[in-house]
Amino acid sequence: MKNITVSIHEELYRKARVRASELDTSVSAVVREFLSRFAGEETDYDRRKRLERETLDSIDTFRGSNRLTRDEAHDRDALR
């Protein structure tokens, strides 16, 4: 386990100690829980990779023959 040093105002530390005491825990435990949640949050990259996987998984079948012809692709009525 790593130790970290955080500088905060004395009044904030006092309030945090009181609040932690009310919750029957310690300031260290509260900070550890916060950092666990913070580090565990999904990053933008992870979210995009997850969405990509979900999208690819949702595609049942794909065939090249399902594509529009060149004429259909350029005809505005074909896309409606």
Chimera marker file (.cmm) of the C-alpha trace (Angstrom):
<marker_set name="trace">
<marker id="1" x="0.000" y="0.000" z="0.000" r="1" g="1" b="0" radius="0.5"/>
<marker id="2" x="1.304" y="3.458" z="-0.918" r="1" g="1" b="0" radius="0.5"/>
<marker id="3" x="1.177" y="6.501" z="1.324" r="1" g="1" b="0" radius="0.5"/>
<marker id="4" x="0.364" y="9.899" z="-0.155" r="1" g="1" b="0" radius="0.5"/>
<marker id="5" x="0.602" y="13.402" z="1.274" r="1" g="1" b="0" radius="0.5"/>
<marker id="6" x="-2.154" y="15.909" z="0.626" r="1" g="1" b="0" radius="0.5"/>
<marker id="7" x="-2.054" y="19.505" z="1.823" r="1" g="1" b="0" radius="0.5"/>
<marker id="8" x="-5.372" y="21.007" z="2.901" r="1" g="1" b="0" radius="0.5"/>
<marker id="9" x="-6.454" y="23.874" z="5.140" r="1" g="1" b="0" radius="0.5"/>
<marker id="10" x="-6.735" y="23.050" z="8.829" r="1" g="1" b="0" radius="0.5"/>
<marker id="11" x="-10.431" y="23.929" z="8.927" r="1" g="1" b="0" radius="0.5"/>
<marker id="12" x="-11.190" y="21.553" z="6.063" r="1" g="1" b="0" radius="0.5"/>
<marker id="13" x="-9.275" y="18.777" z="7.817" r="1" g="1" b="0" radius="0.5"/>
<marker id="14" x="-11.159" y="19.438" z="11.057" r="1" g="1" b="0" radius="0.5"/>
<marker id="15" x="-14.515" y="19.261" z="9.253" r="1" g="1" b="0" radius="0.5"/>
<marker id="16" x="-13.461" y="16.096" z="7.440" r="1" g="1" b="0" radius="0.5"/>
<marker id="17" x="-12.437" y="14.441" z="10.724" r="1" g="1" b="0" radius="0.5"/>
<marker id="18" x="-15.780" y="15.354" z="12.310" r="1" g="1" b="0" radius="0.5"/>
<marker id="19" x="-17.734" y="14.050" z="9.305" r="1" g="1" b="0" radius="0.5"/>
<marker id="20" x="-15.697" y="10.851" z="9.150" r="1" g="1" b="0" radius="0.5"/>
<marker id="21" x="-16.269" y="10.338" z="12.858" r="1" g="1" b="0" radius="0.5"/>
<marker id="22" x="-20.014" y="10.722" z="12.342" r="1" g="1" b="0" radius="0.5"/>
<marker id="23" x="-19.798" y="7.986" z="9.722" r="1" g="1" b="0" radius="0.5"/>
<marker id="24" x="-17.707" y="5.812" z="12.059" r="1" g="1" b="0" radius="0.5"/>
<marker id="25" x="-14.727" y="5.855" z="9.706" r="1" g="1" b="0" radius="0.5"/>
<marker id="26" x="-11.465" y="7.736" z="9.199" r="1" g="1" b="0" radius="0.5"/>
<marker id="27" x="-10.405" y="10.511" z="6.852" r="1" g="1" b="0" radius="0.5"/>
<marker id="28" x="-7.929" y="8.075" z="5.293" r="1" g="1" b="0" radius="0.5"/>
<marker id="29" x="-10.724" y="5.593" z="4.574" r="1" g="1" b="0" radius="0.5"/>
<marker id="30" x="-12.861" y="8.330" z="3.019" r="1" g="1" b="0" radius="0.5"/>
<marker id="31" x="-9.984" y="9.472" z="0.788" r="1" g="1" b="0" radius="0.5"/>
<marker id="32" x="-9.178" y="5.854" z="-0.129" r="1" g="1" b="0" radius="0.5"/>
<marker id="33" x="-12.827" y="5.272" z="-1.133" r="1" g="1" b="0" radius="0.5"/>
<marker id="34" x="-12.879" y="8.488" z="-3.167" r="1" g="1" b="0" radius="0.5"/>
<marker id="35" x="-9.665" y="7.572" z="-4.996" r="1" g="1" b="0" radius="0.5"/>
<marker id="36" x="-10.935" y="4.054" z="-5.661" r="1" g="1" b="0" radius="0.5"/>
<marker id="37" x="-14.058" y="5.433" z="-7.302" r="1" g="1" b="0" radius="0.5"/>
<marker id="38" x="-12.117" y="8.166" z="-9.088" r="1" g="1" b="0" radius="0.5"/>
<marker id="39" x="-9.568" y="5.745" z="-10.534" r="1" g="1" b="0" radius="0.5"/>
<marker id="40" x="-12.262" y="3.245" z="-11.430" r="1" g="1" b="0" radius="0.5"/>
<marker id="41" x="-14.305" y="5.650" z="-13.514" r="1" g="1" b="0" radius="0.5"/>
<marker id="42" x="-14.519" y="4.896" z="-17.188" r="1" g="1" b="0" radius="0.5"/>
<marker id="43" x="-12.197" y="7.076" z="-19.254" r="1" g="1" b="0" radius="0.5"/>
<marker id="44" x="-13.342" y="8.605" z="-22.524" r="1" g="1" b="0" radius="0.5"/>
<marker id="45" x="-11.131" y="6.111" z="-24.390" r="1" g="1" b="0" radius="0.5"/>
<marker id="46" x="-12.596" y="3.174" z="-22.458" r="1" g="1" b="0" radius="0.5"/>
<marker id="47" x="-16.140" y="4.432" z="-23.096" r="1" g="1" b="0" radius="0.5"/>
<marker id="48" x="-15.502" y="4.713" z="-26.829" r="1" g="1" b="0" radius="0.5"/>
<marker id="49" x="-13.962" y="1.228" z="-26.982" r="1" g="1" b="0" radius="0.5"/>
<marker id="50" x="-16.950" y="-0.177" z="-25.072" r="1" g="1" b="0" radius="0.5"/>
<marker id="51" x="-19.392" y="1.539" z="-27.449" r="1" g="1" b="0" radius="0.5"/>
<marker id="52" x="-17.451" y="0.205" z="-30.427" r="1" g="1" b="0" radius="0.5"/>
<marker id="53" x="-17.634" y="-3.356" z="-29.037" r="1" g="1" b="0" radius="0.5"/>
<marker id="54" x="-21.353" y="-3.000" z="-28.315" r="1" g="1" b="0" radius="0.5"/>
<marker id="55" x="-22.010" y="-1.665" z="-31.808" r="1" g="1" b="0" radius="0.5"/>
<marker id="56" x="-20.037" y="-4.428" z="-33.497" r="1" g="1" b="0" radius="0.5"/>
<marker id="57" x="-21.712" y="-7.050" z="-31.306" r="1" g="1" b="0" radius="0.5"/>
<marker id="58" x="-25.142" y="-5.728" z="-32.283" r="1" g="1" b="0" radius="0.5"/>
<marker id="59" x="-24.517" y="-6.368" z="-35.985" r="1" g="1" b="0" radius="0.5"/>
<marker id="60" x="-25.992" y="-9.785" z="-36.736" r="1" g="1" b="0" radius="0.5"/>
<marker id="61" x="-24.929" y="-10.200" z="-40.322" r="1" g="1" b="0" radius="0.5"/>
<marker id="62" x="-23.253" y="-8.109" z="-42.935" r="1" g="1" b="0" radius="0.5"/>
<marker id="63" x="-23.066" y="-8.895" z="-46.604" r="1" g="1" b="0" radius="0.5"/>
<marker id="64" x="-21.471" y="-6.877" z="-49.338" r="1" g="1" b="0" radius="0.5"/>
<marker id="65" x="-24.567" y="-7.556" z="-51.405" r="1" g="1" b="0" radius="0.5"/>
<marker id="66" x="-26.632" y="-5.511" z="-48.921" r="1" g="1" b="0" radius="0.5"/>
<marker id="67" x="-24.970" y="-2.320" z="-50.122" r="1" g="1" b="0" radius="0.5"/>
<marker id="68" x="-26.606" y="0.182" z="-52.429" r="1" g="1" b="0" radius="0.5"/>
<marker id="69" x="-25.448" y="0.334" z="-56.008" r="1" g="1" b="0" radius="0.5"/>
<marker id="70" x="-23.571" y="3.419" z="-57.128" r="1" g="1" b="0" radius="0.5"/>
<marker id="71" x="-26.694" y="4.734" z="-58.867" r="1" g="1" b="0" radius="0.5"/>
<marker id="72" x="-28.882" y="4.087" z="-55.794" r="1" g="1" b="0" radius="0.5"/>
<marker id="73" x="-26.381" y="5.807" z="-53.498" r="1" g="1" b="0" radius="0.5"/>
<marker id="74" x="-26.443" y="8.958" z="-55.611" r="1" g="1" b="0" radius="0.5"/>
<marker id="75" x="-30.218" y="8.965" z="-56.098" r="1" g="1" b="0" radius="0.5"/>
<marker id="76" x="-31.841" y="10.988" z="-53.296" r="1" g="1" b="0" radius="0.5"/>
<marker id="77" x="-35.082" y="9.001" z="-53.571" r="1" g="1" b="0" radius="0.5"/>
<marker id="78" x="-33.258" y="5.707" z="-52.870" r="1" g="1" b="0" radius="0.5"/>
<marker id="79" x="-32.281" y="6.860" z="-49.367" r="1" g="1" b="0" radius="0.5"/>
<marker id="80" x="-35.798" y="7.698" z="-48.197" r="1" g="1" b="0" radius="0.5"/>
<link id1="1" id2="2" r="1" g="1" b="0" radius="0.2"/>
<link id1="2" id2="3" r="1" g="1" b="0" radius="0.2"/>
<link id1="3" id2="4" r="1" g="1" b="0" radius="0.2"/>
<link id1="4" id2="5" r="1" g="1" b="0" radius="0.2"/>
<link id1="5" id2="6" r="1" g="1" b="0" radius="0.2"/>
<link id1="6" id2="7" r="1" g="1" b="0" radius="0.2"/>
<link id1="7" id2="8" r="1" g="1" b="0" radius="0.2"/>
<link id1="8" id2="9" r="1" g="1" b="0" radius="0.2"/>
<link id1="9" id2="10" r="1" g="1" b="0" radius="0.2"/>
<link id1="10" id2="11" r="1" g="1" b="0" radius="0.2"/>
<link id1="11" id2="12" r="1" g="1" b="0" radius="0.2"/>
<link id1="12" id2="13" r="1" g="1" b="0" radius="0.2"/>
<link id1="13" id2="14" r="1" g="1" b="0" radius="0.2"/>
<link id1="14" id2="15" r="1" g="1" b="0" radius="0.2"/>
<link id1="15" id2="16" r="1" g="1" b="0" radius="0.2"/>
<link id1="16" id2="17" r="1" g="1" b="0" radius="0.2"/>
<link id1="17" id2="18" r="1" g="1" b="0" radius="0.2"/>
<link id1="18" id2="19" r="1" g="1" b="0" radius="0.2"/>
<link id1="19" id2="20" r="1" g="1" b="0" radius="0.2"/>
<link id1="20" id2="21" r="1" g="1" b="0" radius="0.2"/>
<link id1="21" id2="22" r="1" g="1" b="0" radius="0.2"/>
<link id1="22" id2="23" r="1" g="1" b="0" radius="0.2"/>
<link id1="23" id2="24" r="1" g="1" b="0" radius="0.2"/>
<link id1="24" id2="25" r="1" g="1" b="0" radius="0.2"/>
<link id1="25" id2="26" r="1" g="1" b="0" radius="0.2"/>
<link id1="26" id2="27" r="1" g="1" b="0" radius="0.2"/>
<link id1="27" id2="28" r="1" g="1" b="0" radius="0.2"/>
<link id1="28" id2="29" r="1" g="1" b="0" radius="0.2"/>
<link id1="29" id2="30" r="1" g="1" b="0" radius="0.2"/>
<link id1="30" id2="31" r="1" g="1" b="0" radius="0.2"/>
<link id1="31" id2="32" r="1" g="1" b="0" radius="0.2"/>
<link id1="32" id2="33" r="1" g="1" b="0" radius="0.2"/>
<link id1="33" id2="34" r="1" g="1" b="0" radius="0.2"/>
<link id1="34" id2="35" r="1" g="1" b="0" radius="0.2"/>
<link id1="35" id2="36" r="1" g="1" b="0" radius="0.2"/>
<link id1="36" id2="37" r="1" g="1" b="0" radius="0.2"/>
<link id1="37" id2="38" r="1" g="1" b="0" radius="0.2"/>
<link id1="38" id2="39" r="1" g="1" b="0" radius="0.2"/>
<link id1="39" id2="40" r="1" g="1" b="0" radius="0.2"/>
<link id1="40" id2="41" r="1" g="1" b="0" radius="0.2"/>
<link id1="41" id2="42" r="1" g="1" b="0" radius="0.2"/>
<link id1="42" id2="43" r="1" g="1" b="0" radius="0.2"/>
<link id1="43" id2="44" r="1" g="1" b="0" radius="0.2"/>
<link id1="44" id2="45" r="1" g="1" b="0" radius="0.2"/>
<link id1="45" id2="46" r="1" g="1" b="0" radius="0.2"/>
<link id1="46" id2="47" r="1" g="1" b="0" radius="0.2"/>
<link id1="47" id2="48" r="1" g="1" b="0" radius="0.2"/>
<link id1="48" id2="49" r="1" g="1" b="0" radius="0.2"/>
<link id1="49" id2="50" r="1" g="1" b="0" radius="0.2"/>
<link id1="50" id2="51" r="1" g="1" b="0" radius="0.2"/>
<link id1="51" id2="52" r="1" g="1" b="0" radius="0.2"/>
<link id1="52" id2="53" r="1" g="1" b="0" radius="0.2"/>
<link id1="53" id2="54" r="1" g="1" b="0" radius="0.2"/>
<link id1="54" id2="55" r="1" g="1" b="0" radius="0.2"/>
<link id1="55" id2="56" r="1" g="1" b="0" radius="0.2"/>
<link id1="56" id2="57" r="1" g="1" b="0" radius="0.2"/>
<link id1="57" id2="58" r="1" g="1" b="0" radius="0.2"/>
<link id1="58" id2="59" r="1" g="1" b="0" radius="0.2"/>
<link id1="59" id2="60" r="1" g="1" b="0" radius="0.2"/>
<link id1="60" id2="61" r="1" g="1" b="0" radius="0.2"/>
<link id1="61" id2="62" r="1" g="1" b="0" radius="0.2"/>
<link id1="62" id2="63" r="1" g="1" b="0" radius="0.2"/>
<link id1="63" id2="64" r="1" g="1" b="0" radius="0.2"/>
<link id1="64" id2="65" r="1" g="1" b="0" radius="0.2"/>
<link id1="65" id2="66" r="1" g="1" b="0" radius="0.2"/>
<link id1="66" id2="67" r="1" g="1" b="0" radius="0.2"/>
<link id1="67" id2="68" r="1" g="1" b="0" radius="0.2"/>
<link id1="68" id2="69" r="1" g="1" b="0" radius="0.2"/>
<link id1="69" id2="70" r="1" g="1" b="0" radius="0.2"/>
<link id1="70" id2="71" r="1" g="1" b="0" radius="0.2"/>
<link id1="71" id2="72" r="1" g="1" b="0" radius="0.2"/>
<link id1="72" id2="73" r="1" g="1" b="0" radius="0.2"/>
<link id1="73" id2="74" r="1" g="1" b="0" radius="0.2"/>
<link id1="74" id2="75" r="1" g="1" b="0" radius="0.2"/>
<link id1="75" id2="76" r="1" g="1" b="0" radius="0.2"/>
<link id1="76" id2="77" r="1" g="1" b="0" radius="0.2"/>
<link id1="77" id2="78" r="1" g="1" b="0" radius="0.2"/>
<link id1="78" id2="79" r="1" g="1" b="0" radius="0.2"/>
<link id1="79" id2="80" r="1" g="1" b="0" radius="0.2"/>
</marker_set>
